[in-house]
């Protein structure tokens, strides 16, 4: 699947994984999310939605809100070249 899900779908995936409720506008560092939860979630997003989070370190994730992270992923995705390419 290459389509980017909406914010609520991405949050639901994180909430199920971490078994906590996540507010999209609260900094990740102020939630009950562990670094392992964030790592597993980022791998899930990369695998299922073909986005790249390789330039974001876990300590940087903790300073972001889920909404800002989501918007960052969408920005990266929109900047990728068309998969069909021009040859």
FENHU-V972581 format. One record per residue. N is the residue number from 1. OMEGA is omega in radians with two decimals (NA if undefined). D_CENTER is the distance of its C-alpha to the mean C-alpha in Angstrom with 2 decimals. Layout:
BEGIN
n/omega/d_center
N/OMEGA/D_CENTER
N/OMEGA/D_CENTER
END
This chain:
BEGIN
n/omega/d_center
1/-3.09/15.07
2/3.13/13.88
3/3.11/13.35
4/3.10/10.11
5/3.06/10.15
6/-3.07/10.85
7/-3.09/9.17
8/3.11/11.44
9/3.12/10.65
10/3.11/6.95
11/3.11/8.58
12/3.11/11.39
13/3.13/9.76
14/-3.13/8.69
15/3.11/12.19
16/3.14/13.96
17/-3.04/12.68
18/-3.12/13.53
19/3.05/16.35
20/3.05/15.92
21/-3.08/15.60
22/3.05/12.80
23/-3.07/13.85
24/-3.08/11.37
25/3.08/13.81
26/3.11/14.61
27/-3.11/13.52
28/-3.13/11.59
29/3.14/14.82
30/3.12/16.84
31/3.10/15.36
32/3.14/16.45
33/3.08/13.28
34/3.06/14.42
35/3.12/13.24
36/3.07/13.65
37/-3.12/11.42
38/3.11/8.51
39/3.13/9.75
40/3.14/10.20
41/-3.13/6.84
42/3.09/5.53
43/3.10/8.85
44/-3.14/8.60
45/3.13/5.95
46/-3.11/8.24
47/-3.02/11.23
48/-3.03/11.03
49/3.10/9.75
50/3.03/11.07
51/-3.13/8.50
52/3.06/9.15
53/-3.03/7.52
54/-3.12/11.12
55/3.13/12.22
56/3.12/10.05
57/-3.13/12.03
58/-3.13/11.47
59/3.06/14.06
60/3.11/12.35
61/-3.08/9.20
62/3.14/11.97
63/-3.12/13.39
64/2.93/10.66
65/3.07/10.31
66/3.13/7.35
67/3.12/8.97
68/3.10/9.24
69/3.11/5.75
70/3.14/5.42
71/3.09/8.81
72/3.12/8.30
73/3.13/6.37
74/3.12/9.25
75/3.11/11.71
76/-3.09/11.17
77/-3.10/11.50
78/-3.14/14.58
79/3.13/16.11
80/3.09/16.26
81/3.09/19.85
82/-3.08/20.97
83/3.13/20.73
84/3.09/24.42
85/3.12/25.33
86/3.07/28.72
87/NA/30.40
END
